[in-house]
Amino acid sequence: MAKISLDARCVEVARLWRAGGRRPGTVGVYLNWVRRFHEDCALREVTTEGLLTRDLVDAFADRYAHARRCRPALARVGARNALRAWSCALKTLGVSVPSWIEPKKPMALAPVVREFIEYRVHHRGVARSTPRGDARYVSTFLAFLRARGRHAGIARVADIDDFVLTCAKRWTVKTVAGMCSVLRAFLRFRFASGRLRQDLAAAVVSPRTRSHDRPPRAMAWKDVQRLLQAIDVHASLGRRDYAMLLAMATYGMGAGEVLGLRIDDIDWEARVLHVRRPKTGGSMRLPLLDGVGSAIAAYLRHCRPRHAAAREVFVSHCMPFQRLTGASAIRHRLVKYAAAADLSPAFIGSHVLRHSHACRQIELGATPKVVSDILGHRRPSSTSAYVRVATERLRALALPVPR
């Protein structure tokens, strides 16, 4: 394959940048930095694509600042912005480039912690993503014991009490309570595997927490409708957000479920939506309703970036057009549109539409078992939170006030 010249490549990349919303002035500044970077690589007789990492770009910026006698910090900012955008564009065009930031190595776990995590995943049905925090808590506990000259096999009740008190000075009450739950599971695992002479799980005393000390995580359905109406569906981002939030409100999806929705999960002919549950690993089939189907189809046809390689439905509109990740991506959009709709709910987070959907189903007469199945709950008690805030249904259960 013939090698593309720098000028031809700049034309292709500039077209991508402009399509992604970069202004002409910004495109010009970026291209100037790209040419400086290529000139530096040519003088050093090295290839450019392999040097497109943040650390090597910083080294180039420092050399440029020293030669031009300008401030290195400003040179780094300019070089990073331009060459990061250049790297993303090359990746979009199919050019092999290294990772901008070297991925972090996974946390090294002690053998006993690794065995505990595998036990939780394979025998307790815990999702792979959940034990990350569990491993951190257990590792902290083992480090606490080592500092006392002990190991997990000879831990005492006094050690456990001191550890919980130490954590209570640094963490919130609910964090400490969650840590105590993990610690109990770890001690039970150690006892069941014969590595503890006695079961110390009952000795873990966690702080008392109130399950309802936070505001209800649900909005009135009329407020949900106002929030959706505040989205500008004429803008590309607005059309994406509308389809995403409408699916969450209609089906009660969580952030992980809607962000993990792939193009292949939509069966347009059968009008079926395949939804995967990140926590349990299970999946379910839901009917593709007209409103949700129309919103997703409009986004895919007109607004989803054409160069997006990700198979997920909802992707970032900035290069390299990767899938959206993290519940914060949903929360930021909810906060923005709630402000646009002049709403100030007591609680707003990535699960607020999921809770609102469940409460509405309860109010409309759906049984808790049906709602539990739709939401993917394993235990009926998980659905009780939605029943408690279904005020209209609860009024029918109220006893008359005695005269």
Buried (B, 14 or more C-beta within 10 A) or exposed (E): EEEEEBEEBBEBBBEBBEEBEBEEEBBEBBBEBBEBBBEBBEEEEEEBEEBBBBEBBBBBBBBBBEEEEEEBEEBBEBBBBBBBBBBBBBBBBEBEBBEBEEEEEEEEBBEBBEBBBEBBBEEEEBBEEBBEEBBBBBBBBBEBBEEEEBEBEEBEEEBBEEBBEEBBEEEEBBBBBBBBBBBBBBBBBBBEEEBBEEEBBEBBEBBEEEEEEEEBBBBEBEBBEBBBEBBEBEEBBBBBBBBBBBBBBBBBBBBBBBBBBEEEBBEEEEEEBBBBBBBEEEEBEBEBBEEBBEBBBBBBEEBBBEBBEBEBBBBBBEBBBBBBEEBEBBBEBBEBBBEBBEBEBEEBBBBBBBBBBBBBBBBEEBEBEEBBEBBBBEEEEEBEBBBEBBEEBEEEEEEEEEE
